[in-house]
Amino acid sequence: DVYKRQIEKNQVPRRSTQMRPSVGFKAKFSNQNTGIRTQVYKQYVMAVGGFILMVVILIFHVLDTGTAMASNYWLAYWSDKEFENSTTLNPTISEPSQAFALASSFVQTSYYYLIVYAVIGAVNSLMILGRSFSLAFGGMNAARTIHNSMLTKIIYAPISFFDITPVARILARFTKDQYTIDDQLPRVLGMSLTCLLYTS
């Protein structure tokens, strides 16, 4: 009751509203979310590990795509050669020695194509491993760098920042947005590079 009477008499100081966000500040903040600037992409590349690591990731993607296409090309070439050999076989082979020689030549040719196909597949597996490892390493670097930078700025932010910034917005940056950087961005980057290489 005493507290209510003091409020009615304006004896209790009310909280200052000078630090509340104005309409101009809200409009300025909303206009900043209309697009992604080039500087943002540059900062993400630097957080991944710099341009050197991005070039390494791109090289692994190129080699992975190239070996996968080479494997498909070699398999098609092998099938065409086998078809040509089957159409040029002499069906009137009477001596067993001729049949054995023909079968031996066929087996040796098949071994040759099979070995080359296996080598291309092994190289492609190594390229996939290098691509996945480099992309995961860059994604973890970016997530750690961005999280630590954001946390440092929040810790050393002035009190006025918390007066004009809702707590829910800060929590969203550390939860949903950080999850996007941790999980979705590396996968989207990998799929984009793969689609770009296959369509080019």
Secondary structure, DSSP 8 states (H G I E B T S, - for coil): -HHHHHHHTT-S-----TTS--HHHHHHHHHTTSS--HHHHHHHHHHHT-HHHHHHHHHHHHHHHHHHHHHHHHHHHHHHHHHHHHHS--S---SHHHHHHHHHHHHHHHHHHHHHHHHHHHHHHHHHHHHHHHHHHHHHHHHHHHHHHHHHHHHT--HHHHHHS-HHHHHHHHTHHHHIIIIIHHHHHHHHHHHHHHH-
